[in-house]
């Protein structure tokens, strides 16, 4: 598994949980988190949290939270500052 493989996969599926990424790449969550952090720093991936109740009635949010990663950009936004 490489950073480019993670990039290609996320560009394809757009959004994935850490659990599904670990299953797909047959990799430990901590290793994958470290690699995903690269794309988060680059501004290409957004990390979020969701609960098992997401998509259901509001107010059902409880722990455990699930990490999700969303591909948001081919390249980081440019700043003039």
Secondary structure as UniProt FT lines:
FT   HELIX           3..13
FT   STRAND          15..17
FT   HELIX           18..25
FT   HELIX           29..41
FT   TURN            42..43
FT   STRAND          45..51
FT   TURN            52..55
FT   TURN            58..59
FT   STRAND          65..71
//
